Amino acid sequence: MKDKILIFRTSVSKKSDLQQINRVFRAYPQISGWNVDLEDWEKVLRIECQGISASQIITLLRDINIYARALR
């Protein structure tokens, strides 16, 4: 099965946010890779995944106090 790409605007603002995201995402083998563009004003989060939805990602991030809105 081919990975899908999910893209989100986020409230990530510091390196500790990235560490929190990493801890959460490591528990989900459906997520094969991710990164945040800290240079972009929207702090775009890009996720390569299979079998997990944008709404599930938004919930996971909300649980660690990070806002995310799907861009596509």
GROMACS elastic network, one bead per residue, 0.5 to 0.9 nm:
[ bonds ]
;  ai    aj funct       b0    kb
    1    50     6  0.76655   500
    2    49     6  0.86321   500
    2    50     6  0.73632   500
    3    31     6  0.88899   500
    3    32     6  0.80766   500
    3    48     6  0.58650   500
    3    49     6  0.51418   500
    3    50     6  0.52775   500
    3    51     6  0.88169   500
    4    47     6  0.80620   500
    4    48     6  0.57224   500
    4    49     6  0.54611   500
    4    50     6  0.61616   500
    4    51     6  0.88356   500
    5    46     6  0.67849   500
    5    47     6  0.55484   500
    5    49     6  0.64719   500
    5    50     6  0.87771   500
    5    72     6  0.89389   500
    6    45     6  0.80701   500
    6    46     6  0.58021   500
    6    47     6  0.51101   500
    6    48     6  0.66255   500
    6    49     6  0.76482   500
    6    53     6  0.83168   500
    6    54     6  0.66584   500
    6    70     6  0.74078   500
    6    71     6  0.80108   500
    6    72     6  0.68114   500
    7    44     6  0.68273   500
    7    45     6  0.56763   500
    7    47     6  0.64314   500
    7    54     6  0.84360   500
    7    69     6  0.84272   500
    7    70     6  0.58776   500
    7    71     6  0.55076   500
    7    72     6  0.60241   500
    8    42     6  0.84926   500
    8    43     6  0.82979   500
    8    44     6  0.55852   500
    8    45     6  0.50919   500
    8    46     6  0.65967   500
    8    47     6  0.85584   500
    8    54     6  0.85165   500
    8    58     6  0.86996   500
    8    68     6  0.58326   500
    8    69     6  0.51908   500
    8    71     6  0.51119   500
    8    72     6  0.75450   500
    9    12     6  0.89555   500
    9    41     6  0.89985   500
    9    42     6  0.51855   500
    9    43     6  0.59600   500
    9    45     6  0.64048   500
    9    67     6  0.80602   500
    9    68     6  0.54796   500
    9    69     6  0.52105   500
    9    70     6  0.64366   500
    9    71     6  0.64997   500
   10    13     6  0.87145   500
   10    36     6  0.87445   500
   10    42     6  0.62369   500
   10    43     6  0.54345   500
   10    44     6  0.61215   500
   10    45     6  0.67118   500
   10    66     6  0.68700   500
   10    67     6  0.53579   500
   10    69     6  0.65750   500
   10    70     6  0.88921   500
   11    17     6  0.89921   500
   11    42     6  0.76252   500
   11    43     6  0.67303   500
   11    65     6  0.88455   500
   11    66     6  0.57008   500
   11    67     6  0.51442   500
   11    68     6  0.66981   500
   12    15     6  0.83018   500
   12    16     6  0.89809   500
   12    17     6  0.58674   500
   12    18     6  0.73784   500
   12    36     6  0.81931   500
   12    38     6  0.78891   500
   12    42     6  0.87952   500
   12    43     6  0.61897   500
   12    44     6  0.87104   500
   12    45     6  0.88629   500
   12    66     6  0.64956   500
   12    67     6  0.77732   500
   12    68     6  0.88434   500
   13    16     6  0.84757   500
   13    17     6  0.68220   500
   13    18     6  0.87168   500
   13    38     6  0.77062   500
   13    43     6  0.77538   500
   14    17     6  0.54932   500
   14    18     6  0.70659   500
   14    38     6  0.86652   500
   15    18     6  0.51035   500
   15    19     6  0.64525   500
   15    20     6  0.88117   500
   16    20     6  0.62550   500
   16    21     6  0.86408   500
   17    20     6  0.51219   500
   17    21     6  0.62314   500
   17    22     6  0.85984   500
   17    64     6  0.86294   500
   17    66     6  0.77302   500
   18    21     6  0.50635   500
   18    22     6  0.61001   500
   18    23     6  0.86846   500
   18    35     6  0.88242   500
   18    36     6  0.79828   500
   19    22     6  0.50405   500
   19    23     6  0.62940   500
   19    24     6  0.87868   500
   20    23     6  0.51859   500
   20    24     6  0.63953   500
   20    25     6  0.86816   500
   20    64     6  0.72410   500
   21    24     6  0.51997   500
   21    25     6  0.60113   500
   21    26     6  0.84769   500
   21    60     6  0.87971   500
   21    61     6  0.72460   500
   21    64     6  0.79629   500
   21    66     6  0.87995   500
   22    25     6  0.51936   500
   22    26     6  0.59826   500
   22    27     6  0.89086   500
   22    34     6  0.88563   500
   23    26     6  0.54851   500
   23    27     6  0.71705   500
   24    27     6  0.57779   500
   24    28     6  0.75407   500
   24    60     6  0.74370   500
   24    61     6  0.82787   500
   24    64     6  0.86305   500
   25    28     6  0.53624   500
   25    29     6  0.79918   500
   25    30     6  0.89000   500
   25    31     6  0.67310   500
   25    33     6  0.89884   500
   25    34     6  0.87306   500
   25    60     6  0.85967   500
   26    29     6  0.69863   500
   26    31     6  0.78518   500
   27    30     6  0.89875   500
   27    31     6  0.88570   500
   28    31     6  0.57979   500
   28    32     6  0.86368   500
   28    52     6  0.89937   500
   29    32     6  0.67109   500
   29    49     6  0.85402   500
   29    50     6  0.87801   500
   30    48     6  0.85728   500
   30    49     6  0.53826   500
   30    50     6  0.51196   500
   30    51     6  0.60805   500
   30    52     6  0.65020   500
   31    34     6  0.75547   500
   31    47     6  0.70005   500
   31    48     6  0.59957   500
   31    50     6  0.66606   500
   31    51     6  0.86281   500
   31    52     6  0.78475   500
   32    47     6  0.77817   500
   32    48     6  0.55702   500
   32    49     6  0.55074   500
   32    50     6  0.79874   500
   33    46     6  0.83196   500
   33    47     6  0.58799   500
   33    48     6  0.50532   500
   33    49     6  0.70940   500
   34    45     6  0.70839   500
   34    46     6  0.54599   500
   34    48     6  0.60654   500
   34    49     6  0.86516   500
   35    44     6  0.81771   500
   35    45     6  0.57246   500
   35    46     6  0.54822   500
   35    47     6  0.67846   500
   36    39     6  0.88244   500
   36    40     6  0.88938   500
   36    43     6  0.61721   500
   36    44     6  0.54338   500
   36    46     6  0.63701   500
   36    47     6  0.89160   500
   37    40     6  0.56480   500
   37    41     6  0.86434   500
   37    42     6  0.82520   500
   37    43     6  0.53302   500
   37    44     6  0.52438   500
   37    45     6  0.66046   500
   37    46     6  0.83127   500
   38    41     6  0.74865   500
   38    42     6  0.82134   500
   38    43     6  0.51178   500
   38    44     6  0.73504   500
   38    45     6  0.89890   500
   39    42     6  0.85751   500
   39    43     6  0.69759   500
   39    44     6  0.89157   500
   40    43     6  0.51989   500
   40    44     6  0.66541   500
   41    44     6  0.80058   500
   42    45     6  0.87921   500
   44    71     6  0.88767   500
   45    68     6  0.84605   500
   49    52     6  0.67297   500
   49    53     6  0.88120   500
   50    53     6  0.84417   500
   52    55     6  0.84600   500
   52    56     6  0.65271   500
   52    57     6  0.74600   500
   53    56     6  0.52014   500
   53    57     6  0.64772   500
   53    58     6  0.87660   500
   54    57     6  0.51013   500
   54    58     6  0.61961   500
   54    59     6  0.86823   500
   54    69     6  0.86819   500
   54    70     6  0.66325   500
   55    58     6  0.50105   500
   55    59     6  0.62308   500
   55    60     6  0.86835   500
   55    70     6  0.82964   500
   56    59     6  0.51253   500
   56    60     6  0.62448   500
   56    61     6  0.86972   500
   57    60     6  0.50707   500
   57    61     6  0.62049   500
   57    62     6  0.85131   500
   57    68     6  0.83163   500
   58    61     6  0.52183   500
   58    62     6  0.60205   500
   58    63     6  0.86405   500
   58    66     6  0.85248   500
   58    67     6  0.74318   500
   58    68     6  0.56324   500
   58    69     6  0.70493   500
   58    70     6  0.80169   500
   59    62     6  0.50150   500
   59    63     6  0.62256   500
   59    64     6  0.89685   500
   59    68     6  0.87538   500
   60    63     6  0.52975   500
   60    64     6  0.70204   500
   60    66     6  0.87590   500
   61    64     6  0.53293   500
   61    65     6  0.64152   500
   61    66     6  0.51023   500
   61    67     6  0.66290   500
   61    68     6  0.69503   500
   62    66     6  0.51198   500
   62    67     6  0.58200   500
   62    68     6  0.74782   500
   63    66     6  0.74476   500
   64    67     6  0.89068   500
